[in-house]
Amino acid sequence: MNIWVEWFRYEDGKNNTWAQMKEQAKWIPPKSTEIQRRFFDKHEDAALFAKRMNDDGYHATLKKDGLGY
């Protein structure tokens, strides 16, 4: 089973304030060249890395293939 984290910089281009919702957020998928990947042996290590990347302003996703956890 492989465990990896994919992350990319997500820029929010809305110019809304908290009091006025002028524009709904729209998902714009990133280019495949902008996505970074890092592989891990343990799920716990991958989860901590993904959280750190999210805290740094990236959109990070933990992914795995195969069966089991």
N, C-alpha and C positions, 0 to 999 in steps of 0.2 A: 504494500500500500504506500503510495506517495502522498506526502502532505506538502503543500506550498502556499505561499502568500503572494497574491498579485496586488500591486498598488500603482496608483497614478495620481497626479496632482489634479484636484477638482476645483475649478474656479466658478464661483457663483456670480453670474452676471446680472442679477436682479438689482434694481435700484429702489427697493421698497423700504418703508419704515415699519415699525411694529404696529402703528396705528392704521396704516393704509395698505391693503393688499391689492395692488394694481395688477400684478402679474403672477401667474401660477408658475411653479418651478417645473421645468421641462428637462427630462433626462436626455443628454447628448452623449452617446457612447464615445469613448476615447478611440483614437487611432491605435492600431495594434502595435505601432512602433513606440508609443508612449507608455505602454504597460510594462512594468518591471516585475520580475519574478525572483523569489528566493525559496529554496527547498529546505525542509526540516526533517529530522528524524522523529521528533516527539511533537504531539499535538499541543502540549502545554507551551513549549517554546514558540511554536508558530502563533498561538493565540496571544502571547505576550508581545511578540514582534508586531502583529497586526494592530494591537491596541496602541503601541507606541507610534506607529505610522499614522493611525487615525488622529492621535493627539497632536501630531506634527502638521496636520492639515492635508493629509493625503486621503484618498478613498482606498481603503485596503480591504481585501476579501480573502478569507481563509478557504482553501479548496483542498479536496482530497479525492482520490480515486480508489477503487477496490472496495472490499467489504471490511467491516469492523471499525473500531474507533481506537 
